[in-house]
């Protein structure tokens, strides 16, 4: 399906690089999770370049139930991630937007302040952040390399 955010590249392809016979299914699954988080970190890099400050990162929905996934994201993003209480995700957000549109709140910020609750905060682990920074740099090089290999 390519890449949607932030590269908008329908021709992007995934790659598992550096596998050895000693790697297990668990290593591959973790690599996929890290790759997704690295792609999202690219979005934060763009925000930095545009001087848009990201104050909070909040996770919700099914994937956010995984402690491993939450920790990977905190480590890759190098900042706390908050787990929201509501698990409905998109439907909950749509309801909040509808409430603002119907005049229940004056703004989206006011609405979120009234109804969004944080259940837990996951802090990045210093040693993991350092390792993720190294892996992220490799990810950036691999992304560029695979783009040139699979260009149509």
C-alpha positions in Angstrom: 0.0 0.0 0.0 3.0 2.3 0.1 3.6 5.0 2.7 0.9 7.6 3.6 2.4 9.7 6.4 4.5 11.7 6.1 5.9 10.7 2.7 2.8 10.2 0.6 4.6 7.6 -1.5 2.3 4.9 -2.9 5.3 3.1 -4.3 7.2 2.8 -1.0 8.0 -0.8 -0.1 9.0 -2.4 3.2 12.2 -4.3 3.8 13.6 -6.5 6.6 17.3 -5.7 6.6 20.0 -7.4 8.6 18.2 -10.7 9.4 20.2 -13.7 10.4 19.3 -17.3 11.2 19.3 -16.5 14.9 16.4 -14.0 14.5 13.0 -15.2 15.6 9.4 -14.4 14.8 9.4 -12.1 17.8 12.4 -10.1 16.4 10.5 -9.6 13.1 7.4 -8.5 14.8 9.3 -6.0 17.0 11.1 -4.8 13.8 7.8 -4.1 12.2 6.6 -2.2 15.2 9.8 -0.1 15.4 9.5 0.6 11.6 6.0 2.0 12.1 7.1 4.1 15.0 10.1 5.4 12.9 7.7 6.4 10.2 5.6 8.3 12.7 8.8 9.9 14.1 9.4 11.2 10.6 6.1 13.2 11.1 7.5 14.7 14.2 10.6 15.7 12.3 8.5 17.6 9.9 6.6 19.3 12.7 10.0 20.4 14.1 11.1 21.8 10.7 7.8 23.7 10.5 8.4 25.0 14.1 5.2 23.3 15.2 5.6 22.3 18.9 4.2 18.9 19.9 3.3 19.2 23.6 1.7 15.8 24.1 1.5 12.4 22.4 -1.6 10.4 23.2 -2.4 6.9 22.3 -5.7 5.2 22.1 -7.5 2.3 20.5 -6.6 -1.4 20.2 -2.9 -1.1 19.6 -2.5 1.1 22.6 -3.5 -1.9 24.8 0.0 -3.3 24.1 2.6 -2.3 26.8 5.4 -3.1 24.3 3.9 -0.9 21.6 3.5 2.0 24.0 7.1 1.6 25.2 8.5 1.4 21.7 6.7 4.6 20.8 7.9 6.5 23.9 11.4 5.4 23.2 11.3 6.2 19.5 9.7 9.6 20.0 12.0 10.4 22.9 9.2 11.7 25.1 6.3 10.6 27.3 3.3 9.1 25.6 -0.1 9.2 27.3 -2.7 6.4 27.1 -6.2 7.8 27.0 -9.0 6.1 29.0 -11.5 6.0 26.1 -10.8 3.0 23.8 -13.3 4.0 21.1 -10.7 6.0 19.3 -12.1 7.5 16.1 -15.7 7.2 17.2 -14.9 9.0 20.4 -13.1 11.8 18.5 -16.1 12.1 16.1 -18.5 12.4 19.0 -16.3 15.2 20.5 -16.2 17.0 17.2 -20.0 16.7 16.9 -20.4 18.1 20.4 -18.3 21.1 19.4 -20.3 21.5 16.2 -23.5 21.3 18.1 -22.3 24.0 20.6 -21.8 21.8 23.7 -18.3 23.3 23.9 -16.9 26.5 22.5 -13.7 24.9 21.1 -12.1 21.5 20.5 -9.6 22.4 23.2 -12.4 23.0 25.7 -14.1 19.8 24.7 -11.0 17.7 25.0 -10.2 19.3 28.4 -13.7 18.3 29.6 -13.9 14.7 28.4 -10.4 13.3 27.5 -8.8 11.5 30.5 -5.3 10.1 30.6 -5.2 6.6 32.1 -1.4 6.1 32.1 1.8 7.9 31.1 4.7 5.9 29.6 8.1 7.4 30.0 11.0 6.7 27.5 13.9 4.6 28.9 17.2 6.4 28.4 19.1 3.4 27.2 16.4 2.4 24.8 16.2 6.0 23.4 19.9 5.8 22.6 19.5 2.5 20.8 16.4 3.7 19.0 18.2 6.8 17.8 20.9 4.6 16.2 18.2 2.4 14.6 16.2 5.4 13.4 19.3 6.7 11.6 19.6 3.3 9.9 15.9 3.3 9.0 16.3 6.7 7.3 19.1 5.3 5.2 17.3 2.1 4.4 14.1 4.0 3.4 16.1 6.1 0.8 17.9 3.0 -0.4 14.7 0.9 -0.9 13.1 3.8 -2.7 15.8 3.8 -5.3 15.8 0.0 -5.6 12.0 -0.3 -6.2 11.5 2.9 -8.2 9.3 2.1 -11.2 
